[in-house]
Amino acid sequence: MMQSLKEILVDIAAAIVDHPDDVTVTEEEKGDEIVLTLSVHPDDMGMVIGRHGRIAKAIRSVMKSAATTAGKKVIVDIKD
């Protein structure tokens, strides 16, 4: 069975932070769009965003690909 987009995002974020237990994702569906809001421990913000937003951009790309496979549109918000 395929993982939900929310689970995929949690797995990606948990793999790159120092406090994986503090990773939370809220999911909101708006029509054919899914808005995923990622929250991490304040000390891990830099790890999730990366230099010049590179990691955040990479996470969004991976999530977009996963969503396309599922026939959905996804928006990833990173809560600071």
N, C-alpha and C positions, 0 to 999 in steps of 0.2 A: 504493500500500500504506500502511496505517496505521502510524504510529510506535508503538513500545512505550511503555508508561507511564513506564518508566525513562528512555528518551530524551527524552520530553517534560519530565520533571522536570529532567534535566541541562540542557536548552535554556533553561528558565525561569530556573534558578539562575545559569547562566553569563551570562545577559543582564543580571543585576542586580549582579554582584560585580566587584571590581577584579582578582581573580585567577581568571579562568575556567578556567585549566588545573588548578587545585586542586579543582575541583568533582568529587566522586565520589558515585555512588549505588549502594547494594547492594540487591538485590532478593531477597526471601524469600517463597515462596508457602506459605500455610497454608490449605489447603482452598480456599474461594472468595475468600479474602482475600489481598491482596498487600501486604506490608510493604516500603515503600521507605525506606531510611535515607540521608539526605542529609548529606554532610560537605563543609565549605567551609574555606578558609583562615581561621585564627583572626581576622585583621583584618576579614574579611567577615561574621562572625557577625551583627553589628548590622544589616547591609544585608538579610540573609535573614530576620531576625526582624522588623525594623521597629519603629516606636514602638508600644508596648503590644501587640506581637505581630500587628500588622495585616497585614504582608506575609506572615508565616508562615500566617496565617489565609486570606489570598487565594490563596496557593500551594495550600493544602489544598483550597480550594473548586474551583479549576481542575482539580486532579488528581481530585477526586471526580467532577466532570462527565465528564472523559475516561474514567474507569473505568466509569461508568454506561453510557456509549456502548459500551464493550467488554464489558459484562455482568459486570463484576467489582466487588469492593469494594476500596478502597485505603486504607492508613494511611500517612501521611507522618510519619516521625520525623526530627527535626533533631538531629544529633549535635553536642554542644558540646565 
